[in-house]
Amino acid sequence: MTKAGKYILLLLLIGNILSLRSQMIYDTLDLSAVEIFSRKVDKMAGYKVLEVDSIIIDDHRTGTLAEMLSSSAPLFIKNYGSGTLATSSIRGASASHTQVIWNNMNINSPMPGQSDFSLIPNFFIDNVKVYFGAGSIFETSGGLGGSIHVSDRVDWKNKLKVRLMQDVGSFETYKTHGLIGFGNQKIQSATKFFFVNSRNDFTFHNNAIDPENPPEETRKNAGYRQFGLYQNLAVKIGGRCTLKGRFWLQSNHRDIPSNLLVSGNGNREHSSEKFIRSTVDFQHQTGISSVLIQSGFSHNVFNYTNTISEIDSDNEVNSWTNLLEFEYFKFANLTITTSATFDLHHVNSENYKRNVERKQGSIAMGINYRLSKRLFINCVFRQELIDEKLAPFTPSAGINLRILKMHDFNFKLNIARNFHAPALNDLYWYPGGNPDLKNENGYSAETGLVFKRNPGKISLSTEITAFYNNIDNWIIWQPDSVFSYWTAYNLKNVISKGFEAGIKLSGNVDKVRWNYNFQYAFTSAHNSTRISDNDQSYNKQIIYVPEHTFNQNARIGWKQFAISWTMSYTGKRYTTSDNSRYMPSFLLHDLMLSKTFEMGKSDLKIRLSVNNLAGTDYQVIAWQPMPGRNFMFTVSYNFLRNNISRKGAEAQRIN
């Protein structure tokens, strides 16, 4: 019997045992009273926030955040291939201009100033929100493009939940995921883990040898391995206090293949990264106020090895983060939010001349006021202190006007100032770091229309947004005067402008449930200053910022069957600052088919995913080939025991 067959047989046996046991559960359960508190004023009114649909998250449950965002959000994921570095560009900004927040904790590395989305497993998160532009100022500074918030969720109704998922896919890819959660209305525990191993030896056409008739080759030294463990523990203290603790351990190893311009594909480059992230937060909530106190710690060890260049580099980062937030919403029309943070980062790197420490603190206030039944006003004021130096003051103001009474049709507008401090690599990397770098400063404006309607069986939400960003002191790396090594400089002023449009539709007819999501972005991001008289980058599009991107997802469910079709388009990306060379655009199609077998309070789901259905030959990054058509077969076993029926739980998940 094959390995995949053994997994399926094991899951079937477990399902039969648990389904028999579930018949002993009584139908009538005693439910204790639950207090529900909600914010009376929309905190983000006037700003654009995209929340990824829970169904899309579930369809990508065994993938990474990079894979999910590239098919569901109007942004560009700069991806070197499966299991390799993946970063984001929002509204033409760079990767370090996207702040990634995990349960209120910023997890961007202080060294490069960015996050690797290929190291964030979807299995560990339940909610994903993208805050565009000035919307990021509510939580942090530095998000000149925006911020991405990922979090988990505590299900206080859960008594026992078991989930096992096994993937077997192309290129000798194997993924195992598991979850066990249990508790009651006072305490909840959830333990998650995953293993991923892939040889990743796909075939591709090497256009570096012959662009007209490229020969077929096999990608070598591209494998990767990952292991992760996640623990969430939540306890209710009395009727108004909640204590939560989270622990995230992960180990990652990947071989780094040479680009196509380098002859040979030997076993030359490798990287390994191990990290621990943990948070403890205490929340006290009443009918008129809420207090959140959180402290977090992360430890990250990164090693890069290149046998040809004789490089064996070790880097260690320790970060301590703290947050105090107070919300006051006694008045029906007013919410006041104040917060204070203090973060301490300590870096020990063989690429720095000395150990480096960064201290960063902030105070912020947000005022959300409902001036009338149709007009909301939001203001945010943030002041930060970085290494005992005052950072630029960052204010933001937005309005939301409801145009029509009978429908949820809104006009929004916001304007803000923001800044981004140089990453530690920009300042201290040896050689090339520049300790005299200035902060990148930005002004942004955004306006748009939002229409939502839920007449009954069909739900509609559509939004169109226009934006304008002006970023000064943009940091770029270029060769020094004698071209001996690259150095960081504040050289550019970048203006990005464009618009985004999206639509979401969902409904059900008899036993047919359907969902449709579409997101489009047009981004013009140009260098607006000349570095020299011969600067060929003046008024040219920033490299690796596509002007056009869109993605759509259509899903239909009938009884226990479901089919999902995802299409994503990425426009051409210039690879030189003078726009003389570019990577061609590409269109990808993914297809997913699934069938669920219900067994009492448990179910078994089988799913077949076909990625790059058309077998498109493409590269996201120049000279880094991507796989053609490939497959993934998934078997998922779920057991759920709580205070509501399975159909009720499924309805809650879909809604």
VOGU-3710 file (C-alpha; in Angstrom, 3 decimals, decimal comma):
1> mtkagkyill> 0,000/0,000/0,000  1,266/3,486/-0,820  1,989/6,106/1,846  -1,077/8,139/0,772  -3,292/5,039/1,006  -2,093/4,334/4,555  -3,003/7,887/5,621  -6,482/7,607/4,131  -7,111/4,220/5,800  -5,940/5,558/9,166
11> lllignilsl> -8,229/8,604/8,961  -11,207/6,426/7,974  -10,655/4,186/11,021  -10,406/7,183/13,353  -13,558/8,682/11,828  -15,596/5,492/12,378  -14,493/5,195/16,011  -15,304/8,802/16,868  -18,585/8,801/14,982  -19,782/5,796/17,034
21> rsqmiydtld> -18,771/7,541/20,225  -20,601/10,710/19,200  -23,962/8,883/19,204  -23,818/8,891/23,041  -23,932/12,694/23,253  -27,235/14,074/24,505  -29,217/16,324/22,152  -30,193/18,818/24,876  -27,472/20,949/26,447  -27,612/23,587/29,174
31> lsaveifsrk> -26,366/26,955/27,942  -25,132/29,532/30,421  -25,652/33,255/29,880  -23,176/35,076/27,667  -22,469/38,819/27,759  -21,827/40,419/24,374  -20,011/43,740/24,020  -19,662/45,559/20,706  -18,125/48,829/19,539  -20,860/51,362/18,738
41> vdkmagykvl> -18,769/53,409/16,304  -16,911/51,923/13,335  -13,234/52,370/14,155  -12,145/52,124/10,511  -14,883/54,208/8,901  -13,317/56,269/6,110  -10,424/53,831/5,526  -10,074/50,799/3,288  -9,852/47,419/4,996  -10,080/44,122/3,147
51> evdsiiiddh> -10,986/41,053/5,190  -10,199/37,761/3,478  -13,278/35,554/3,301  -13,242/32,634/5,752  -14,062/30,228/2,919  -10,941/31,340/1,019  -8,873/30,837/4,177  -10,265/27,329/4,576  -9,577/26,455/0,930  -5,929/27,513/1,469
61> rtgtlaemls> -5,669/26,025/4,957  -2,548/23,929/4,252  -0,821/26,683/2,265  1,007/29,863/3,213  -0,088/33,464/3,583  1,816/34,307/0,381  -0,244/31,857/-1,668  -3,545/33,026/-0,205  -2,955/36,783/-0,571  -1,744/36,464/-4,155
71> ssaplfikny> -5,135/34,997/-5,096  -7,463/37,091/-2,927  -6,116/40,646/-2,400  -5,196/43,568/-4,721  -1,476/43,535/-3,955  1,681/42,059/-5,485  3,498/39,128/-3,906  7,163/39,085/-4,953  7,815/35,352/-4,950  11,009/33,500/-5,857
81> gsgtlatssi> 9,236/30,117/-5,983  7,621/27,507/-3,746  9,102/27,544/-0,251  11,348/30,535/-1,000  11,284/34,168/0,097  7,942/35,912/-0,519  7,323/39,604/0,245  4,587/42,084/-0,615  4,168/45,407/-2,361  1,027/47,405/-1,562
91> rgasashtqv> 0,226/50,444/-3,698  3,730/50,563/-5,153  5,543/50,669/-1,814  8,455/48,380/-1,006  8,390/45,186/1,074  9,598/46,983/4,213  6,657/49,398/3,863  4,228/46,586/4,707  3,858/45,987/8,434  2,740/42,479/9,464
101> iwnnmninsp> 0,838/42,278/12,758  0,194/38,963/14,514  -2,374/39,324/17,315  -1,286/42,961/17,948  2,440/42,059/17,764  4,557/43,404/14,890  6,538/40,443/13,491  8,569/42,255/10,834  12,244/41,442/11,325  14,147/44,542/12,525
111> mpgqsdfsli> 17,107/43,525/10,305  15,596/43,718/6,767  12,469/45,441/8,109  10,085/43,002/6,437  8,329/39,632/6,816  8,630/36,472/4,766  5,061/35,440/3,902  6,159/31,930/2,931  6,910/31,284/6,634  3,392/32,149/7,854
121> pnffidnvkv> 1,208/28,996/7,648  -2,511/29,549/7,139  -3,195/26,639/9,492  -2,150/28,822/12,438  -4,428/31,771/11,640  -8,192/32,307/11,486  -8,536/35,944/10,395  -6,645/37,977/7,780  -7,181/41,693/7,221  -5,337/44,056/4,889
131> yfgagsifet> -5,239/47,694/6,028  -4,441/49,886/3,038  -2,487/53,122/3,270  -3,277/55,269/6,286  -5,415/52,557/7,855  -2,204/51,041/9,228  -1,579/54,099/11,464  -4,252/52,864/13,885  -1,885/50,099/14,977  1,671/51,039/13,956
141> sgglggsihv> 3,901/53,366/11,969  5,996/52,465/8,939  3,180/51,047/6,812  3,601/53,465/3,920  1,827/50,922/1,740  -0,315/49,383/4,452  -0,349/46,583/6,999  -1,499/42,976/7,122  -3,091/41,662/10,306  -3,319/37,947/11,066
151> sdrvdwknkl> -4,897/36,508/14,193  -6,442/33,411/15,690  -9,885/33,111/17,206  -11,123/31,531/20,441  -14,301/29,467/20,124  -15,850/29,538/23,573  -18,580/27,088/22,462  -16,055/24,351/21,691  -15,924/21,210/23,847  -13,710/19,047/21,668
161> kvrlmqdvgs> -12,352/19,654/18,195  -9,972/17,416/16,262  -8,649/18,140/12,808  -6,144/16,120/10,789  -5,065/17,031/7,258  -2,701/15,197/4,943  -1,502/16,553/1,587  0,324/14,578/-1,083  1,378/16,565/-4,117  3,600/16,994/-7,123
171> fetykthgli> 7,365/17,232/-6,816  7,380/14,883/-3,805  5,538/17,370/-1,624  4,060/16,095/1,656  2,195/18,178/4,233  0,741/17,039/7,551  -1,373/19,326/9,736  -3,105/18,629/13,027  -5,283/20,409/15,590  -6,785/19,433/18,907
181> gfgnqkiqsa> -8,875/21,932/20,835  -10,906/21,442/23,974  -12,454/23,396/26,821  -15,642/25,027/28,027  -17,040/28,538/28,446  -14,324/29,383/31,003  -11,158/27,935/29,484  -10,111/26,961/25,966  -6,968/25,296/24,686  -5,927/24,800/21,040
191> tkfffvnsrn> -2,779/22,961/19,946  -1,745/22,982/16,292  1,202/21,508/14,433  2,401/20,975/10,873  5,160/19,233/8,913  6,058/20,145/5,330  8,652/18,442/3,160  9,160/18,970/-0,569  11,847/17,974/-3,032  10,434/20,706/-5,322
201> dftfhnnaid> 12,198/19,278/-8,382  9,836/20,603/-11,054  10,639/20,847/-14,754  10,897/24,199/-16,520  12,052/25,783/-19,759  15,445/27,466/-19,466  15,105/30,664/-21,489  18,605/31,752/-20,401  20,106/29,200/-22,781  17,820/29,802/-25,763
211> penppeetrk> 14,962/32,354/-25,526  13,392/31,182/-28,784  13,489/27,443/-28,140  14,334/26,946/-24,441  15,323/23,418/-23,440  13,471/21,598/-20,659  15,399/21,123/-17,423  14,743/19,995/-13,864  15,066/22,434/-10,977  17,767/21,321/-8,556
221> nagyrqfgly> 18,650/22,315/-4,988  15,168/23,799/-4,447  13,824/21,586/-1,650  12,477/22,845/1,655  11,378/21,497/5,040  9,249/23,125/7,728  7,949/22,199/11,149  5,695/24,307/13,358  3,930/24,087/16,725  1,292/26,532/17,943
231> qnlavkiggr> -0,386/26,702/21,359  -3,218/29,018/22,340  -4,658/29,074/25,874  -7,496/31,411/26,895  -9,051/31,751/30,353  -12,024/33,834/31,463  -11,534/35,422/34,872  -14,863/36,425/36,317  -17,352/37,783/33,822  -15,306/40,621/32,333
241> ctlkgrfwlq> -11,645/39,593/32,193  -9,832/37,339/29,736  -6,260/36,078/29,911  -4,681/34,686/26,734  -1,325/33,096/26,084  0,103/32,152/22,678  3,236/30,231/21,775  4,524/29,774/18,201  7,567/27,622/17,451  8,806/27,053/13,921
251> snhrdipsnl> 11,841/25,595/12,161  12,517/26,181/8,469  15,228/24,884/6,170  15,447/25,537/2,471  17,913/24,966/-0,301  18,377/28,033/-2,478  18,640/27,255/-6,200  20,875/29,324/-8,462  19,248/31,704/-10,902  19,315/30,679/-14,541
261> lvsgngnreh> 22,246/32,946/-15,390  24,560/30,985/-13,088  25,977/27,875/-14,683  25,422/24,634/-12,820  22,822/23,765/-10,212  25,009/22,340/-7,489  24,248/22,193/-3,809  25,635/25,674/-3,077  23,268/27,833/-1,028  21,139/27,016/1,994
271> ssekfirstv> 19,283/28,906/4,667  17,783/27,831/7,956  15,618/29,836/10,315  14,238/28,966/13,727  12,023/31,242/15,752  9,898/31,374/18,871  7,104/33,916/19,249  4,995/34,249/22,369  2,466/36,712/23,739  0,490/37,085/26,932
281> dfqhqtgiss> -2,408/39,520/27,036  -4,968/40,516/29,616  -8,229/42,186/28,630  -10,829/43,743/30,905  -14,071/44,743/29,216  -17,195/46,447/30,488  -20,173/48,040/28,814  -18,371/51,383/28,512  -14,647/50,615/28,273  -11,993/48,065/27,413
291> vliqsgfshn> -8,404/47,688/28,619  -5,809/45,529/26,860  -2,354/44,802/28,288  -0,023/42,683/26,170  3,600/41,635/26,372  5,378/39,562/23,757  8,794/38,034/23,150  10,376/36,620/20,003  13,669/34,847/19,442  14,918/34,318/15,896
301> vfnytntise> 18,073/32,556/14,675  18,948/32,698/10,980  21,837/31,048/9,126  22,872/31,506/5,497  25,470/29,269/3,855  27,110/29,608/0,438  29,814/27,023/-0,129  31,147/28,645/-3,312  31,589/32,070/-1,699  32,693/30,485/1,585
311> idsdnevnsw> 29,946/32,279/3,506  28,555/30,843/6,733  26,652/33,683/8,384  24,751/33,532/11,691  22,226/36,130/12,854  20,263/36,292/16,100  17,411/38,651/16,930  15,624/38,998/20,282  12,606/41,282/20,532  10,445/42,316/23,482
321> tnllefeyfk> 7,186/44,121/22,704  4,646/45,731/25,011  1,226/47,273/24,446  -1,257/49,109/26,660  -4,547/50,089/25,023  -7,624/51,723/26,530  -10,942/52,225/24,747  -13,798/54,300/26,102  -17,201/54,032/24,386  -19,740/55,119/26,994
331> fanltittsa> -21,340/57,584/24,624  -23,326/56,192/21,702  -21,685/58,520/19,184  -18,091/58,589/20,434  -15,225/56,149/20,919  -11,845/57,258/22,265  -8,851/54,947/21,980  -5,473/55,586/23,571  -2,431/53,337/23,413  1,209/53,193/24,439
341> tfdlhhvnse> 3,883/50,797/23,196  7,485/50,010/24,009  9,616/47,640/21,932  13,217/46,547/22,432  15,192/44,739/19,713  18,649/43,249/20,185  20,590/41,969/17,147  23,759/39,891/17,128  24,914/39,491/13,520  28,192/38,504/11,923
351> nykrnverkq> 27,322/41,052/9,233  27,417/43,957/11,723  30,567/45,390/13,281  28,955/45,211/16,719  25,810/44,119/18,478  22,965/46,527/17,765  20,013/47,534/19,928  16,926/49,499/18,942  14,448/51,002/21,398  11,125/52,160/20,050
361> gsiamginyr> 8,134/53,581/21,908  4,915/55,328/20,939  1,806/57,006/22,243  -1,325/57,314/20,149  -4,895/58,542/20,374  -7,822/57,765/18,110  -11,141/59,607/18,116  -14,111/58,081/16,303  -17,168/60,341/16,299  -20,578/59,863/14,713
371> lskrlfincv> -21,580/63,416/13,875  -24,975/62,307/12,587  -26,717/59,143/11,511  -24,943/59,416/8,158  -21,565/61,031/8,915  -18,605/59,488/10,776  -15,315/61,254/11,555  -12,076/59,486/12,538  -8,828/61,061/13,707  -5,584/59,384/14,803
381> frqelidekl> -2,532/61,072/16,329  0,682/59,074/16,814  4,057/60,105/18,177  7,033/57,752/18,332  10,435/57,823/19,957  13,189/55,758/18,291  16,513/55,378/20,070  15,753/58,451/22,184  15,015/60,591/19,107  11,590/61,968/18,272
391> apftpsagin> 10,201/60,526/15,062  7,941/62,577/12,764  4,459/63,229/14,138  1,936/61,101/12,216  -1,655/62,370/12,148  -4,497/60,879/10,140  -8,086/62,010/9,539  -10,941/60,340/7,692  -14,654/60,729/7,090  -17,383/58,315/6,068
401> lrilkmhdfn> -20,644/59,692/4,652  -23,675/57,524/4,074  -25,178/58,854/0,871  -28,455/56,938/0,648  -30,696/56,037/3,562  -32,316/52,974/2,048  -29,018/51,298/1,083  -25,586/51,033/2,649  -23,943/53,388/0,111  -20,995/55,316/1,541
411> fklniarnfh> -18,460/57,921/0,475  -15,109/57,830/2,263  -12,083/60,095/2,388  -8,874/60,166/4,432  -5,547/61,969/4,467  -2,499/61,166/6,565  1,189/61,588/7,169  3,397/58,577/7,847  7,065/57,647/8,078  9,299/54,592/7,965
421> apalndlywy> 12,518/54,325/9,947  15,494/52,702/8,163  15,858/49,003/8,883  18,901/47,931/10,872  20,464/46,385/7,756  20,191/49,777/6,033  22,079/51,376/8,916  24,612/48,793/10,092  25,217/46,134/7,406  28,962/45,782/6,764
431> pggnpdlkne> 29,957/46,821/4,241  27,287/49,119/2,816  25,184/50,227/5,783  24,724/53,967/6,155  24,193/55,233/9,740  23,362/58,725/8,406  20,175/57,633/6,649  17,044/59,713/7,207  13,531/58,439/7,815  11,408/57,832/4,738
441> ngysaetglv> 8,486/60,280/4,963  5,166/59,976/3,236  1,870/61,757/2,689  -1,154/59,862/1,498  -4,714/60,575/0,448  -7,524/58,184/-0,366  -11,138/58,456/-1,449  -13,724/55,944/-2,531  -17,258/54,632/-2,698  -18,596/51,542/-0,918
451> fkrnpgkisl> -21,932/49,884/-1,615  -23,354/46,960/0,336  -26,714/45,278/0,012  -28,180/42,143/1,555  -31,747/41,823/0,242  -32,156/38,204/1,275  -30,745/35,290/-0,640  -28,048/37,386/-2,346  -25,406/39,471/-0,572  -23,507/42,175/-2,491
461> steitafynn> -20,509/44,291/-1,503  -18,564/46,471/-3,934  -15,899/49,123/-3,440  -13,799/51,433/-5,601  -10,923/53,440/-4,127  -8,519/56,009/-5,564  -5,221/56,699/-3,766  -2,217/59,016/-3,892  1,075/58,520/-2,007  4,124/60,773/-1,953
471> idnwiiwqpd> 7,178/59,154/-0,328  10,324/61,220/0,170  13,853/60,062/1,137  13,173/56,659/-0,429  16,057/54,344/0,505  17,825/52,531/-2,318  21,026/50,488/-2,480  23,496/51,254/-5,274  27,229/50,772/-5,911  29,620/53,161/-4,151
481> svfsywtayn> 31,901/55,560/-6,046  34,440/52,863/-6,899  31,830/50,109/-7,430  33,415/47,887/-4,790  30,192/47,244/-2,842  26,594/48,453/-2,580  25,593/51,205/-0,147  22,237/52,513/1,125  21,249/56,107/0,294  18,220/58,407/0,627
491> lknviskgfe> 17,959/59,247/-3,053  14,467/59,054/-4,425  11,087/60,679/-4,176  8,414/58,242/-5,276  4,859/59,146/-6,167  2,389/56,287/-6,435  -1,194/56,709/-7,474  -3,943/54,568/-8,841  -7,192/52,897/-7,938  -8,568/49,595/-6,661
501> agiklsgnvd> -11,914/47,986/-7,352  -13,510/44,967/-5,778  -16,776/43,089/-5,647  -18,061/40,298/-3,435  -21,196/38,310/-4,139  -22,683/35,371/-2,275  -25,986/33,604/-2,109  -27,832/30,313/-2,027  -30,581/28,782/-4,081  -32,142/25,650/-2,625
511> kvrwnynfqy> -29,107/23,488/-1,788  -26,673/25,431/-3,955  -24,340/27,887/-2,192  -22,132/30,187/-4,228  -19,518/32,893/-3,635  -17,689/35,219/-6,006  -14,802/37,589/-5,193  -12,991/39,919/-7,590  -10,166/42,373/-6,817  -8,337/44,677/-9,245
521> aftsahnstr> -5,568/47,246/-8,732  -3,954/49,788/-11,032  -0,714/51,201/-9,613  1,464/53,905/-11,138  4,623/54,286/-9,004  7,248/56,593/-10,498  10,546/58,075/-9,389  9,918/61,840/-9,471  13,457/63,126/-8,804  16,713/62,994/-10,738
531> isdndqsynk> 19,745/61,547/-8,943  21,982/63,000/-11,662  21,682/64,676/-15,067  21,972/61,271/-16,696  19,488/59,566/-14,397  17,483/57,274/-16,672  15,131/56,255/-13,853  13,442/59,667/-13,725  9,666/59,433/-14,216  9,916/55,678/-14,742
541> qiiyvpehtf> 7,903/52,926/-13,050  9,565/51,429/-9,951  11,059/48,014/-10,645  8,924/44,985/-9,788  5,753/47,037/-9,347  3,146/45,825/-11,875  0,697/48,444/-13,096  -2,137/45,935/-13,360  -3,073/43,061/-11,074  -6,348/41,270/-10,516
551> nqnarigwkq> -7,643/38,054/-9,046  -10,989/36,365/-8,786  -12,384/33,389/-6,948  -15,633/31,625/-7,797  -16,973/28,837/-5,618  -20,093/26,686/-5,850  -21,241/24,193/-3,236  -24,009/21,640/-3,703  -24,849/19,250/-0,884  -21,440/17,836/0,101
561> faiswtmsyt> -19,712/18,766/-3,168  -17,767/21,968/-3,870  -15,818/23,372/-6,792  -13,628/26,466/-6,709  -11,907/28,307/-9,554  -9,259/30,957/-8,930  -7,782/33,192/-11,617  -4,987/35,699/-10,981  -3,268/38,120/-13,348  0,025/39,945/-12,841
571> gkryttsdns> 1,049/42,613/-15,327  4,551/43,183/-16,634  7,224/44,156/-14,116  10,208/46,256/-15,116  13,535/44,774/-14,011  15,707/47,843/-14,721  15,232/51,337/-13,325  15,226/52,862/-16,835  12,368/50,475/-17,807  14,379/49,065/-20,711
581> rympsfllhd> 13,739/45,470/-19,649  10,722/43,790/-18,141  9,179/40,466/-17,210  6,065/39,640/-19,266  2,631/39,455/-17,696  1,083/36,114/-16,812  -2,347/34,657/-16,047  -2,787/31,681/-13,704  -5,745/29,378/-13,143  -6,239/27,115/-10,124
591> lmlsktfemg> -9,032/24,587/-9,724  -10,228/22,780/-6,609  -12,751/19,938/-6,280  -13,912/18,552/-2,924  -16,372/16,059/-1,446  -17,371/15,853/2,225  -18,613/12,667/3,902  -20,616/13,375/7,066  -20,407/10,884/9,939  -22,375/12,089/12,937
601> ksdlkirlsv> -20,349/14,840/14,565  -17,338/14,158/12,379  -16,683/14,415/8,688  -14,107/13,343/6,150  -13,277/15,639/3,248  -11,243/14,754/0,186  -9,973/17,484/-2,100  -8,063/17,656/-5,357  -6,304/20,908/-6,244  -4,849/21,638/-9,663
611> nnlagtdyqv> -2,521/24,632/-9,626  -1,485/26,477/-12,783  -4,164/24,563/-14,649  -3,131/25,883/-18,067  0,544/25,015/-17,519  1,644/28,634/-17,952  5,402/29,101/-18,335  6,225/32,167/-16,217  8,635/33,854/-13,828  7,668/36,293/-11,079
621> iawqpmpgrn> 11,308/37,323/-10,568  13,748/37,384/-13,476  15,656/34,121/-13,987  13,715/32,339/-11,237  11,445/29,745/-12,918  8,097/28,770/-11,444  6,436/25,330/-11,637  3,987/24,410/-14,373  0,806/22,430/-13,845  0,904/20,606/-10,519
631> fmftvsynfl> -1,465/18,716/-8,241  -2,253/18,377/-4,554  -4,478/15,684/-3,023  -5,792/16,426/0,468  -7,596/14,258/3,007  -9,082/16,123/5,973  -10,763/14,625/9,034  -12,785/16,852/11,386  -14,496/16,073/14,655  -16,520/18,800/16,382
641> rnnisrkgae> -18,406/18,664/19,634  -19,922/21,865/21,007  -23,155/23,503/22,098  -24,594/23,944/18,616  -25,273/21,539/15,824  -22,806/20,931/13,017  -25,124/22,671/10,492  -25,282/25,675/12,795  -21,501/25,716/13,075  -21,135/25,442/9,290
651> aqrin> -23,589/28,320/8,802  -21,604/30,456/11,234  -18,362/29,655/9,393  -19,803/30,580/5,999  -21,428/33,775/7,232
//
